[in-house]
């Protein structure tokens, strides 16, 4: 019961004060630098929504749905949009194993280059499924922060992974509500 209350407190704290890291007594904000490279982890359509949000926020962003380590040259932040789409994978001409390998190389390169990673999950409950869950479990731990649509966390998967890895988690009601915390995450 204590754990559930503690995790609920963290979620409420982050909704009220986005950017505050759990366990961060000083209340330091998590901030990311620009320029930004946005890519998909699973080839879902929500990568386009992330691009729209970044443009509305006035951020310096490049969208590359199938980014590779060589695309990180100018980036200071990598935004991973977590969500799998079999249709999107088909359009990209890759299968799930190839997509996971691409993203793994990308996040490892970002880590080696000291490029921070911000994870987004904008599809909510409709975007969840076995493949998306595998992607979340594999790549969310690389994030410095996560912004998600709350309905995508009904089972607490994001809460659990973020708590385990000390990743601030911001939950919003609708995709459009992600604009403010997304904008505020950047210097």
One Martini backbone bead per residue (centre of mass of N, CA, C, O) as a GRO file, in nm:
protein
  187
    1UNK     BB    1   0.057   0.063  -0.020
    2UNK     BB    2   0.293   0.259  -0.002
    3UNK     BB    3   0.380   0.239  -0.298
    4UNK     BB    4   0.122   0.343  -0.424
    5UNK     BB    5   0.120   0.617  -0.280
    6UNK     BB    6   0.396   0.708  -0.379
    7UNK     BB    7   0.336   0.692  -0.685
    8UNK     BB    8   0.096   0.884  -0.676
    9UNK     BB    9   0.249   1.127  -0.571
   10UNK     BB   10   0.440   1.151  -0.808
   11UNK     BB   11   0.226   1.192  -1.027
   12UNK     BB   12   0.098   1.442  -0.900
   13UNK     BB   13   0.350   1.614  -0.887
   14UNK     BB   14   0.402   1.611  -1.198
   15UNK     BB   15   0.132   1.740  -1.282
   16UNK     BB   16   0.176   2.004  -1.114
   17UNK     BB   17   0.519   1.974  -1.156
   18UNK     BB   18   0.669   1.975  -1.419
   19UNK     BB   19   1.007   1.834  -1.408
   20UNK     BB   20   1.006   1.681  -1.147
   21UNK     BB   21   1.197   1.475  -0.978
   22UNK     BB   22   1.206   1.201  -0.825
   23UNK     BB   23   1.370   1.260  -0.523
   24UNK     BB   24   1.398   1.579  -0.568
   25UNK     BB   25   1.440   1.803  -0.324
   26UNK     BB   26   1.524   2.064  -0.500
   27UNK     BB   27   1.340   2.078  -0.769
   28UNK     BB   28   1.470   2.020  -1.025
   29UNK     BB   29   1.472   2.070  -1.351
   30UNK     BB   30   1.407   1.920  -1.649
   31UNK     BB   31   1.639   1.975  -1.916
   32UNK     BB   32   1.665   2.057  -2.262
   33UNK     BB   33   1.824   2.067  -2.566
   34UNK     BB   34   1.910   2.233  -2.859
   35UNK     BB   35   1.858   2.042  -3.093
   36UNK     BB   36   1.608   1.817  -3.236
   37UNK     BB   37   1.541   1.464  -3.253
   38UNK     BB   38   1.283   1.292  -3.416
   39UNK     BB   39   1.160   0.958  -3.341
   40UNK     BB   40   1.076   0.634  -3.388
   41UNK     BB   41   0.944   0.353  -3.178
   42UNK     BB   42   0.749   0.167  -3.420
   43UNK     BB   43   0.598   0.348  -3.645
   44UNK     BB   44   0.402   0.556  -3.550
   45UNK     BB   45   0.190   0.833  -3.599
   46UNK     BB   46   0.286   1.003  -3.340
   47UNK     BB   47   0.537   1.139  -3.464
   48UNK     BB   48   0.373   1.367  -3.596
   49UNK     BB   49   0.264   1.490  -3.335
   50UNK     BB   50   0.540   1.568  -3.221
   51UNK     BB   51   0.607   1.765  -3.447
   52UNK     BB   52   0.371   1.957  -3.400
   53UNK     BB   53   0.435   2.030  -3.109
   54UNK     BB   54   0.718   2.150  -3.166
   55UNK     BB   55   0.619   2.375  -3.355
   56UNK     BB   56   0.421   2.508  -3.152
   57UNK     BB   57   0.674   2.554  -2.947
   58UNK     BB   58   0.929   2.660  -3.119
   59UNK     BB   59   1.125   2.434  -3.205
   60UNK     BB   60   1.433   2.278  -3.285
   61UNK     BB   61   1.351   2.049  -3.549
   62UNK     BB   62   1.387   1.701  -3.645
   63UNK     BB   63   1.240   1.467  -3.868
   64UNK     BB   64   1.309   1.100  -3.829
   65UNK     BB   65   1.164   0.795  -3.843
   66UNK     BB   66   1.470   0.647  -3.934
   67UNK     BB   67   1.692   0.700  -3.750
   68UNK     BB   68   2.043   0.731  -3.712
   69UNK     BB   69   2.343   0.795  -3.578
   70UNK     BB   70   2.415   1.008  -3.809
   71UNK     BB   71   2.163   1.204  -3.718
   72UNK     BB   72   2.311   1.322  -3.439
   73UNK     BB   73   2.516   1.552  -3.501
   74UNK     BB   74   2.311   1.814  -3.420
   75UNK     BB   75   2.208   1.691  -3.165
   76UNK     BB   76   2.090   1.730  -2.807
   77UNK     BB   77   1.811   1.577  -2.861
   78UNK     BB   78   1.616   1.281  -2.812
   79UNK     BB   79   1.304   1.185  -2.951
   80UNK     BB   80   1.096   0.922  -2.839
   81UNK     BB   81   0.834   0.750  -3.003
   82UNK     BB   82   0.627   0.531  -2.837
   83UNK     BB   83   0.507   0.303  -3.088
   84UNK     BB   84   0.337   0.051  -3.252
   85UNK     BB   85   0.313  -0.027  -3.619
   86UNK     BB   86   0.251  -0.237  -3.868
   87UNK     BB   87   0.194  -0.035  -4.090
   88UNK     BB   88   0.445   0.145  -4.044
   89UNK     BB   89   0.651  -0.079  -4.092
   90UNK     BB   90   0.562  -0.140  -4.382
   91UNK     BB   91   0.615   0.143  -4.501
   92UNK     BB   92   0.928   0.128  -4.408
   93UNK     BB   93   1.033  -0.177  -4.468
   94UNK     BB   94   1.004  -0.317  -4.176
   95UNK     BB   95   1.060  -0.494  -3.895
   96UNK     BB   96   1.062  -0.533  -3.562
   97UNK     BB   97   1.362  -0.619  -3.537
   98UNK     BB   98   1.480  -0.382  -3.702
   99UNK     BB   99   1.366  -0.156  -3.527
  100UNK     BB  100   1.502  -0.233  -3.261
  101UNK     BB  101   1.792  -0.217  -3.371
  102UNK     BB  102   1.786   0.078  -3.455
  103UNK     BB  103   1.717   0.198  -3.176
  104UNK     BB  104   1.951   0.078  -3.018
  105UNK     BB  105   2.175   0.223  -3.175
  106UNK     BB  106   2.070   0.509  -3.122
  107UNK     BB  107   2.073   0.513  -2.804
  108UNK     BB  108   2.370   0.438  -2.776
  109UNK     BB  109   2.482   0.680  -2.930
  110UNK     BB  110   2.357   0.896  -2.751
  111UNK     BB  111   2.498   0.810  -2.495
  112UNK     BB  112   2.794   0.843  -2.608
  113UNK     BB  113   2.714   1.167  -2.681
  114UNK     BB  114   2.536   1.299  -2.454
  115UNK     BB  115   2.232   1.249  -2.537
  116UNK     BB  116   1.933   1.322  -2.459
  117UNK     BB  117   1.621   1.152  -2.356
  118UNK     BB  118   1.286   1.180  -2.475
  119UNK     BB  119   0.978   1.037  -2.389
  120UNK     BB  120   0.692   0.936  -2.588
  121UNK     BB  121   0.324   0.879  -2.534
  122UNK     BB  122   0.037   0.956  -2.751
  123UNK     BB  123  -0.177   0.697  -2.793
  124UNK     BB  124  -0.239   0.547  -2.559
  125UNK     BB  125  -0.428   0.269  -2.530
  126UNK     BB  126  -0.444   0.215  -2.847
  127UNK     BB  127  -0.111   0.171  -2.863
  128UNK     BB  128  -0.124  -0.071  -2.709
  129UNK     BB  129   0.086  -0.369  -2.688
  130UNK     BB  130   0.313  -0.602  -2.724
  131UNK     BB  131   0.517  -0.435  -2.895
  132UNK     BB  132   0.503  -0.174  -2.737
  133UNK     BB  133   0.587  -0.295  -2.465
  134UNK     BB  134   0.868  -0.381  -2.557
  135UNK     BB  135   0.964  -0.095  -2.627
  136UNK     BB  136   0.925   0.031  -2.353
  137UNK     BB  137   1.104  -0.167  -2.188
  138UNK     BB  138   1.370  -0.109  -2.362
  139UNK     BB  139   1.367   0.237  -2.394
  140UNK     BB  140   1.276   0.401  -2.143
  141UNK     BB  141   1.545   0.371  -1.963
  142UNK     BB  142   1.695   0.602  -2.145
  143UNK     BB  143   1.543   0.816  -2.017
  144UNK     BB  144   1.502   1.139  -1.854
  145UNK     BB  145   1.202   1.152  -1.969
  146UNK     BB  146   0.829   1.142  -1.953
  147UNK     BB  147   0.553   1.176  -2.189
  148UNK     BB  148   0.202   1.097  -2.134
  149UNK     BB  149  -0.085   0.936  -2.196
  150UNK     BB  150  -0.268   0.815  -1.940
  151UNK     BB  151  -0.418   0.566  -2.083
  152UNK     BB  152  -0.126   0.419  -2.130
  153UNK     BB  153  -0.119   0.366  -1.782
  154UNK     BB  154  -0.332   0.169  -1.647
  155UNK     BB  155  -0.106  -0.064  -1.563
  156UNK     BB  156   0.178   0.093  -1.478
  157UNK     BB  157   0.429   0.068  -1.664
  158UNK     BB  158   0.553   0.352  -1.655
  159UNK     BB  159   0.569   0.384  -1.351
  160UNK     BB  160   0.756   0.143  -1.297
  161UNK     BB  161   0.997   0.218  -1.478
  162UNK     BB  162   1.045   0.505  -1.371
  163UNK     BB  163   1.093   0.430  -1.076
  164UNK     BB  164   1.332   0.229  -1.121
  165UNK     BB  165   1.502   0.478  -1.298
  166UNK     BB  166   1.436   0.780  -1.220
  167UNK     BB  167   1.192   0.885  -1.404
  168UNK     BB  168   1.023   1.132  -1.508
  169UNK     BB  169   0.657   1.161  -1.499
  170UNK     BB  170   0.421   1.276  -1.743
  171UNK     BB  171   0.072   1.323  -1.730
  172UNK     BB  172  -0.190   1.333  -1.972
  173UNK     BB  173  -0.504   1.341  -2.111
  174UNK     BB  174  -0.402   1.470  -2.385
  175UNK     BB  175  -0.210   1.536  -2.645
  176UNK     BB  176  -0.240   1.850  -2.634
  177UNK     BB  177  -0.134   1.858  -2.325
  178UNK     BB  178   0.179   1.815  -2.406
  179UNK     BB  179   0.281   2.095  -2.488
  180UNK     BB  180   0.372   2.232  -2.223
  181UNK     BB  181   0.580   2.019  -2.114
  182UNK     BB  182   0.744   2.009  -2.371
  183UNK     BB  183   0.828   2.305  -2.384
  184UNK     BB  184   0.940   2.318  -2.078
  185UNK     BB  185   1.185   2.106  -2.135
  186UNK     BB  186   1.311   2.355  -2.285
  187UNK     BB  187   1.561   2.607  -2.328
   0.00000   0.00000   0.00000
